[in-house]
Amino acid sequence: MWLLLCLSTLSLLAGTIHAHTTDATCTADRGWTSNSLQQSPCLVASYLFEACAPNVVNIPAQPNQQRYPSPGENGLPANKCSCSSVAYSVLAACSYCQGQLYEKWSTWKTNCTPAETFVDQWPLPVPIGTAIPAWAFDNPTSLDGWDPTQAQLLADSGATDTFPASTTSTSAPATTVTEATQTSTADTNTTSSPADTGHHSSTPVGAIVGGVVGGLVALGIGAIGVALIVRYTRGRGDDDDGPPRPVRPSTTRLGSSGSMTSRWVKSGGQIFSRSPPPVMEMHDQGQVTAYPLPRMPPSTDAGTISSGRVPVGLNMNHHVPEV
């Protein structure tokens, strides 16, 4: 009767005053039943019941050995808010935190239709201004009632409460934008300050790396150049000091003008080899004796001839007197 009078009086104020209040007080050892906003389960129940019946809903303190009424009894309407297992669990926790009794789940939903009954879920958006504890979404069917032991385990594990969607979606971006603005301001101040810029100035890493690589490349090119010069110099020395190098045989055809491109000279229809200068020998009395070198046998081919080996550096166009 006391709860019926309370709810009847508050229903007269429907549409004029909207508030969420409670006269119930939880004991200190059962404070874990409060949500992350430090709202007692009795105050959270006021938010949930008001979501379907926009009236001033006050959850009074529960007298000893009495229970809160079930939906459809003593002025508490049966709807999808009061018939949900979430609202049942929250109100059962309200009784528990006061050290009082609460109804079984099967008794609570007696006057609820299947369309109004929602198990382990809340049928509407979470009311703004509150948060539903994670333990309120436990299914009470297996034990036919709210399980305070399991609920405390979830609360102690740090399970996240369920907040209104509008609060979650608007608060996070605002924080992100604020942090970005502060960061941009700090960067701007750092760039515009001459003293700070001079203190942190340093040679770019790219320039240092480029200089080192360029120096190594230059040293490598120089080393290769020195090696080529030394090799070329040694090759020239070998050509000057050593014996003549052989040249691949070539075929030479004499022209009508009698010009030659080999060691052979055409004279009087015969081909003679060019006579090299005689070998000179100096004696002690100042006499000089000349020994002519042997001639090469004449060739029988008046056309194409093979030059054989030609000493390196021989001038092929030098005039040779006829014999």
C-alpha angles and dihedrals in degrees: 000000000000092000092045091055091047094051093043092053093048093049090063088066094055113137094015105068128027116192140139114221142154136190093198121109124200122219118251095245090057098047090116087082090074119097126241089275089060091247116147118237088249091061092044089053089055090057093048097049091046091056091076099029110040095211135116101277116193119182106212125209111274117243120227118280093008133108135215111257121261122239112290093025131100095356099312105126120224109236139132091280099052093035094055118103089231093063090043093053093047093050091045088054088050089058091043095052089054091050093249137125128265135197126264117254093244090054093045095057096043094111095037122104120225089251090056096044117094119178122205092348140084112232098207137045113282109267114254113254099038143060129219114231117239093239090062089074094063115120108248094192099093095055094027089235148041114300111218092187094057091041092055091050090056092046093050091048090062096246111183121253121232112249132190112281093232093055093049096047097048102040099054097053090047091057092047093051092048093052092048091051092052092048092051091050092051092050091050092051092049093051096047096049111094094197094052092046092053092048094055098037115128140161112274112255091226092060092050093049091046092052093050093048092047091051092051091049091050092050091049092051091048092051091050091049092051091049092051092049092050092048092048092049092051091049092053091049092053091051094051098043104034132065121289116281117241118247124210112263115261133192117237127191118202118229129222093259092066094240114148138208098187142046093278126095126200115221129165094346093306130097117228130182117248111263111235117218115277120261111257122216124189119212128202095252091058095259120139123211122195122205116194116222119239117268124241115248114264119258121241093207112088093182124044117015136178115237097205116200118352121196114245113259097025113150103228095193097056114129115248121196117237119247 
